[in-house]
Amino acid sequence: AEMWNNSIKGWNGLINYETEQSIKDREEKSSHLNLYIALDGDLVVGYCKLSRYAFDENTLYIDLLNVLPDYYGQKIGKMLIMKSIGRTIELNYPRLDLFTWAGNTKAVPLYKKTGFFWEKVEENTTHLMNFIPTVLNTDLIKQYIQPFDWYEDSDRVIEVCPDGMLKNGFDIYTYSWHKGDHKLSVSFEKTGRGLQAIDCQDFIIECIVPEAKLVFGKSYPVNFRIVNKSNQPLNIKIKGLSDKNIRFDCSLEQTIEKEQMIETEVFIDQVHKGQSLWVTHPCVKAEVEINGKKAIFKTGINTQFPLSVLQFKRSKDLLNPVNCPVPFIFNIKNGYKEACDIKISFPELPNICFTEPIISVALESEEKKSITTKVILSNAVAKSPDIEIEVKLAHNQFSYQQKMDLFFPTFNGQSASEMTDAYIMLSDKHMIRVDKEVEYNEMLFRNLLSNLWGYINQPKVGKPFTSEFKNQPPFKSKFRETPDAQILTLWHHSLDFPGCSFACHYKLYNNGILEYQIELIDFPENKDEVFISHSINFSAMHLQIPYQGEIIQTDDNM
């Protein structure tokens, strides 16, 4: 507690006053893998929490890092970070991430020196990724990194700005080392979070993909550039590895005398929702073997729809009248770098009638347009139907189906459905939204006509508590209606506590009251007790909370 209370200035006021009990309570509910503490006698002067990263695959995460301000400059932060990197390598994770607040630029040189790259993102955040664990655990690189102290011998240029060299639309991060006559550089592609190139004393190998954004339904070239820098023939094997919707059927073996470009191709299969920029993308993935030593190369692909279709949601007049035409505006974009003719067909659906069920439009290369039409509603609509899209190109014509989220709250209307990125329940001006894409299993309760909101974060099972449900979707879901409410039930299995299963019941009454229950179905194996923890956040205006037999009411000033 003393360390945190004396660190408030260093966190720009972003942490609160702590007591011994508040620290104990928080740590008891924490779901970290390892906790590292630096001590000066009995005084805690440094703290580092290492966790599984909940929002991406196969990654560890420095959840929290702090050094007592009086101990700045004594390399305590470096020591804690290096312990976390070592543990990541020991557990055979390929990557270690961390976030810091946007103004914390004084810490960036330390992070970069210890192997982190600052990701370029549009949002006001500072996300850093460290691929040193992949470097040190890759067989093909091990013999070439061995002459170096990866920390001391790095000659990477450290700048206090986002990293990455743009190449064919990809951000490439490069480590480089130099010691005497030895040189080594290893490059990673940002969205695939994987190896893109190795340049060592014996060879150069580089995976070249033409573009970062590729429209599904077509094949595209993928090339491997190999340069033999040694005096001996270089035996190389390349085996394509399919990943999600990326089909890479390649198996070849060649001997390289000098320099050669190996040409292959990859097929991009259909996807059913857009790519999140925050997670590892589906990859052009290959196992490369040179003289018996292997490495996995990964280049992320942001798969594009031939046509993107997205409803425009008005920021005002969110509740729609029924039984009369209301505006329906949606934005479209041609995914191809050539002109095309598009025909969009909307299906017949309950509670909504499209005044123009078929819409045709001509689009130039990568052109964007907004389409305005009207619909007639008989009740609220929250649905994700399949729409039929016909595409006519200069030398090709085809049709396919893709989902489109439709969201039309109405006065006194009710609707409930699973949509592309969330489970939704609507009741008049009230909405329940349970995320199933980024913040898995986080529930938002919102009044659409005011600033009133509430969050119920992902459940944690313990003890010790696990954060597995931040990135683990429910294995089953079900909606049902009663005369006075709608009910959503989500069923979960715990992987960290085998045998444990439970259900979350969300009940939204027609008058806007939310009832939430957790039903424990099975205990964990060899356990006679289980704990489930939740955190709840809500706006503090006009609240009425029953507490110990009384009603606590808040006002606008709280």
ABEGO torsion letter per residue (X at the ends): XAAAAAAAAAAGGABBBBBAAAAAAAAAABABABBBBBBBEABBABBBBBBBBAABBGBBBBABBBBBAAABGAGAAAAAAAAAAAAAAAAGBABBBBBBBAABAAAAAAAAAAGBBBBBBABBBBBBBBAAAAAAABAAAAAAAAABBAAAABABBBBBBBBEBBBGGBBBBBBBBBBEABBBBBBBBAAAGBBABBBBAABBBBBBBABABBBBGBBBBBBBBBBBABABBBBBBBBBBBBEABBBBBBBBBBBABBBBBBBBBBBBBBABBBBAABBBBBBBBBBBBGGBBBBBBBBBBBBBABBBBBBBBABGABBBBGBBBBBBBBBBBABABBBBBBBBBBBBBGBBBABABBBBBBBBGBBBBBBBBBBBABBBBBBBBBBBBBBBAABBBBBBBBBBBBBBBBGBBBBBBBAABBBBBBEABBBBBBAAABBGBBBBBBAABABBBBBBBBBBOOBBBAAAAABBBABBBBBBBAABBBBBBBBBBAABBGBBBBBBBBBBAAGBBBBBBBBABBBBGBABBBBBBBBBBBABGBBBBBGGBBBBBBAAX
